[in-house]
Amino acid sequence: MFESLSEKLDGVFKRLKGHGTLTEKNISDGLREVRLALLEADVHFKVAKQFIADVKERSLGQEVMRSLTPGQQVVKIVNETLTDLMGGAHEALDLSGTHPVPIMLVGLQGSGKTTTAGKLALKLRKEGRKPYLVPADVYRPAAIDQLKKVGAQIDVPVFESRTDMDPVDICRQARVAAHKAGCDTVLLDTAGRLHIDETLMAELQAIREALQPADVLLVADAMTGQDAVNMAKAFDDALHIGGVVLSKMDGDARGGAALSIRSITGKPIKFIGVGEKLADLEAFHPDRMASRILGMGDVLTMIEKAQAVVDTEQAAALEKKLRKNQFTLEDFRDQLVQVRKMGSLTDLIGMIPGMGKHKQMKNLDVDESELVRIEAIINSMTPQERYQYNIINGSRRRRIAKGSGTTVQDVNRLLKNYTQIMKMMKKINKGGMRGLGRGMLPF
């Protein structure tokens, strides 16, 4: 996501920072490259044109020309303008109204609407709400079955829709059923088509009229670029949508939809889908996304991901173990499990400020199967072996390798890495960072 755009912007900024002073010419030359990069990222041409005009006007102002670090000031201006372009601040889901509150999900077939309904239900449940899923797509039997499976996965009730029922009646009856079940939010997964047509829009308008949803979310495939923007405008004209969910942002999305939708439609992006797992739905924060595009990382989102999976009591207990050098292989495995719950390691590394600018990190392809292999190896050990790794001799290593479907070399590598971590922890506990430095530096 945004990789090509980020690289090109980074190159422009490096050249601008190389100038002792900035002139209208070198600013114009740099912004011409930025405009091309935006167009290549499939940003709407009107949006790109206005963006460049706004940045140029501010860059030629006194705050930049008289600054001691004009190049840095231009980066700051681009960051702020990108943030404004995408909406300025996060806009939350509208959950106002009498319980159960209906939320309507609309979009074309194949946009990821049904999966997004499940992701949103899981997110709301984690936030303390009681969601209720409603399959209202009677034209595709697989959609009803899919939502039932998703509901069972996340332990969220699903209305018993049938293909011979009327979609409007399904939504009405589902709201009554949700009320009886004590649920406070009804998520309506409506029908899609391969393209927008009058029949589809008439049905969606009838559901909106009957249910009066607090929010209407358009689920759009981020990989379709400008098509997603055009579709958002068409759905908004017919249904007055409240916001957009961009799915498949983890794919080969150039970013044009994310940068154009707000300007063209006036509607905010409220969530983005960042993976195939049901937990892979993030609230969209324009300021954080601008930081990611400019290679400045996204520490706040990374902290939120960590807080969602880390148990505070477990963390406190782990800290005590680390201080006493009692960090076992079982603790090591538990930490790997928590890291995996946070999402893709490649995405997490990209959230660390500056990492995206390192050549080694740009083409980094993290083999996440290695984490699965490590977990399998530790699970194949006996409880005693996990607590006393030094008793693991040659025959035990062969047994562990066989039980985990790995090799003795894999087991040896894990134990070597673990012992190095233990040595590092001892150095930290003994002499703080100075002790660590004496052990790690070659002098």
MARFIFI-697678 format. One record per residue (C-alpha): x, y, z. Coordinates in steps of 0.05 Angstrom, whole numbers, padded with zeros to 5 digits, always signed. Layout:
BEGIN
XYZ...
//
This chain:
BEGIN
+00000+00000+00000+00028+00068-00022+00099+00038-00031+00113+00069-00099+00083+00137-00078+00123+00136-00012+00189+00122-00049+00178+00177-00100+00158+00228-00047+00220+00209-00006+00264+00222-00067+00233+00291-00079+00242+00311-00006+00315+00289-00005+00330+00334-00065+00292+00393-00034+00330+00384+00032+00395+00384-00007+00384+00457-00027+00411+00508+00023+00354+00554+00004+00290+00541-00034+00267+00580-00094+00202+00581-00132+00236+00541-00187+00262+00483-00145+00196+00479-00107+00158+00478-00172+00204+00424-00201+00195+00382-00138+00120+00389-00137+00116+00370-00211+00146+00303-00192+00098+00297-00133+00039+00309-00180+00063+00254-00227+00071+00207-00168+00000+00222-00145-00028+00209-00215+00011+00144-00220-00020+00124-00153-00088+00132-00187-00107+00195-00150-00163+00234-00185-00131+00287-00231-00173+00344-00200-00152+00322-00130-00078+00319-00150-00082+00388-00183-00114+00421-00122-00066+00386-00075-00005+00412-00112-00035+00483-00115-00047+00482-00039+00023+00457-00023+00056+00506-00071+00019+00566-00042+00040+00548+00029+00112+00528+00008+00124+00596-00024+00101+00632+00040+00145+00667+00091+00144+00608+00140+00184+00565+00091+00228+00615+00054+00255+00646+00118+00262+00580+00155+00330+00553+00173+00307+00484+00148+00262+00499+00088+00263+00427+00062+00236+00402+00129+00182+00455+00127+00159+00431+00059+00153+00359+00086+00112+00386+00144+00066+00423+00095+00057+00362+00051+00040+00320+00114-00012+00370+00137-00042+00378+00067-00046+00302+00058-00082+00297+00125-00132+00351+00105-00142+00317+00037-00164+00252+00071-00211+00287+00120-00169+00316+00175-00193+00272+00232-00223+00203+00243-00299+00201+00238-00330+00146+00280-00388+00100+00263-00455+00133+00278-00488+00090+00331-00540+00141+00355-00613+00123+00360-00659+00074+00394-00632+00004+00406-00622-00039+00367-00587+00011+00320-00588-00010+00247-00523-00002+00207-00530-00015+00132-00472-00043+00091-00476-00033+00015-00430-00045-00044-00418-00083-00107-00410-00159-00110-00339-00180-00093-00321-00118-00054-00315-00157+00011-00381-00135+00041-00399-00199+00078-00329-00207+00108-00330-00133+00128-00397-00145+00164-00363-00199+00205-00301-00156+00218-00345-00098+00241-00386-00143+00286-00322-00169+00319-00296-00098+00328-00361-00074+00359-00364-00135+00406-00294-00120+00430-00317-00049+00445-00372-00075+00490-00431-00074+00443-00477-00132+00425-00481-00138+00349-00531-00178+00308-00514-00200+00236-00568-00200+00182-00557-00234+00114-00603-00194+00068-00573-00219+00002-00624-00270-00022-00596-00274-00093-00532-00308-00073-00545-00367-00025-00471-00372-00010-00474-00302+00022-00525-00326+00074-00483-00388+00090-00419-00347+00092-00447-00298+00143-00473-00355+00186-00403-00385+00187-00372-00318+00204-00422-00307+00260-00406-00376+00289-00332-00360+00286-00338-00296+00327-00397-00318+00370-00445-00266+00343-00519-00285+00330-00542-00286+00257-00614-00279+00233-00643-00341+00199-00653-00312+00129-00679-00354+00071-00673-00343-00004-00748-00343-00013-00757-00283+00034-00762-00209+00014-00699-00169+00033-00740-00113+00065-00780-00162+00106-00715-00197+00128-00688-00131+00154-00753-00113+00191-00759-00182+00223-00685-00183+00240-00690-00118+00279-00747-00147+00321-00707-00212+00332-00645-00172+00352-00687-00133+00404-00712-00199+00434-00641-00226+00436-00618-00165+00475-00572-00140+00419-00560-00065+00410-00532-00062+00338-00560-00093+00275-00512-00101+00217-00549-00108+00151-00508-00144+00097-00546-00124+00035-00544-00152-00037-00492-00130-00088-00487-00134-00163-00430-00138-00212-00447-00066-00231-00495-00012-00207-00566-00020-00234-00635+00010-00219-00663-00054-00189-00606-00058-00138-00613+00016-00119-00689+00011-00112-00682-00048-00064-00629-00013-00022-00671+00051-00020-00731+00009+00004-00688-00021+00060-00662+00047+00080-00733+00076+00081-00759+00018+00123-00702+00013+00174-00677+00085+00178-00605+00063+00193-00562+00107+00236-00505+00098+00186-00498+00071+00115-00428+00045+00099-00405+00033+00028-00354-00024+00024-00308-00010-00034-00249-00050-00060-00186-00006-00053-00152-00042-00110-00202-00014-00160-00174+00057-00152-00214+00109-00190-00272+00060-00200-00281+00059-00124-00286+00135-00124-00338+00135-00181-00377+00080-00147-00377+00118-00081-00407+00179-00116-00462+00136-00149-00481+00102-00083-00481+00169-00046-00526+00201-00098-00577+00145-00089-00571+00129-00015-00535+00187+00020-00481+00143+00050-00450+00161+00116-00380+00136+00101-00335+00086+00066-00299+00023+00085-00240+00009+00039-00228-00065+00036-00165-00101+00012-00118-00044+00032-00066-00098+00046-00065-00118-00028-00033-00084-00087-00071-00020-00075-00038+00042-00103-00076+00087-00055-00114+00131-00104-00182+00114-00074-00159+00131-00003-00131+00198-00026-00190+00217-00072-00255+00194-00040-00263+00249+00011-00249+00305-00039-00294+00278-00093-00353+00253-00051-00346+00293+00014-00355+00227+00051-00304+00202+00102-00267+00136+00101-00286+00106+00168-00250+00039+00166-00199+00001+00125-00192-00074+00116-00118-00092+00124-00119-00168+00119-00161-00231+00111-00170-00246+00185-00234-00222+00219-00192-00179+00266-00161-00142+00208-00204-00080+00208-00175-00012+00228-00207+00055+00242-00183+00103+00189-00142+00162+00216-00121+00212+00162-00063+00238+00202-00035+00169+00215-00043+00149+00142-00007+00212+00119+00051+00194+00166+00054+00124+00136+00055+00152+00065+00113+00198+00083+00152+00142+00116+00142+00171+00186+00110+00108+00214+00047+00099+00254+00064+00088+00327-00006+00102+00353-00038+00047+00312+00017-00001+00333+00005+00016+00407-00070+00005+00398-00057-00063+00366-00012-00082+00424-00062-00059+00476-00116-00101+00443-00077-00166+00451-00035-00155+00513-00062-00176+00581-00037-00124+00632-00031-00175+00688+00008-00223+00643+00053-00165+00622+00068-00148+00695+00083-00221+00711+00128-00225+00650+00166-00163+00672+00181-00195+00740+00206-00258+00705+00252-00218+00660+00281-00182+00721+00295-00248+00755+00321-00282+00691+00264-00332+00693+00241-00322+00621+00224-00393+00598+00212-00422+00529+00138-00424+00547+00140-00348+00559+00177-00341+00493+00122-00379+00456+00067-00338+00490+00100-00273+00467+00104-00298+00395+00030-00315+00397+00014-00245+00420+00057-00213+00366+00022-00256+00313-00046-00231+00338-00024-00160+00324-00024-00174+00249+00027-00179+00194+00099-00169+00216+00114-00132+00152+00058-00083+00167+00081-00075+00239+00153-00059+00217+00124-00007+00169+00091+00028+00228+00159+00041+00261+00182+00112+00243+00237+00113+00190+00237+00038+00177+00205+00046+00108+00263+00089+00085+00317+00036+00098+00336-00003+00035+00339-00068+00075+00267-00057+00100+00236-00036+00033+00241-00105+00003+00235-00143+00068+00193-00205+00061+00181-00232+00131+00172-00307+00132+00114-00312+00181+00115-00388+00174+00179-00386+00216+00137-00362+00276+00089-00420+00265+00149-00468+00263+00178-00440+00328+00111-00447+00362+00105-00519+00338+00175-00536+00364+00161-00508+00433+00093-00543+00436+00128-00609+00422+00171-00601+00485+00151-00629+00552+00133-00577+00607+00200-00593+00641+00239-00579+00576+00204-00512+00568+00225-00492+00638+00295-00523+00636+00321-00517+00565+00391-00541+00585+00365-00613+00595+00348-00617+00520+00402-00666+00495+00411-00698+00427+00358-00751+00434+00307-00701+00461+00322-00654+00402+00308-00711+00353+00243-00726+00388+00221-00653+00389+00239-00645+00315+00199-00707+00296+00139-00685+00338+00137-00615+00308+00150-00636+00235+00215-00597+00233+00289-00614+00232+00341-00620+00287+00374-00559+00256+00309-00519+00267+00308-00540+00340+00382-00522+00348+00370-00453+00317+00312-00439+00363+00352-00458+00426+00411-00417+00402+00367-00355+00392+00333-00366+00459+00400-00371+00497+00424-00307+00463+00361-00272+00486+00373-00297+00557+00445-00272+00556+00421-00204+00532+00369-00201+00588+00422-00217+00640+00465-00160+00614+00407-00111+00617+00389-00132+00688+00462-00130+00711+00486-00065+00681+00428-00031+00646+00440-00007+00574+00515+00003+00590+00520-00071+00608+00484-00089+00544+00531-00045+00504+00593-00080+00533+00566-00147+00512+00542-00128+00443+00596-00081+00417+00663-00108+00391+00707-00067+00438
//
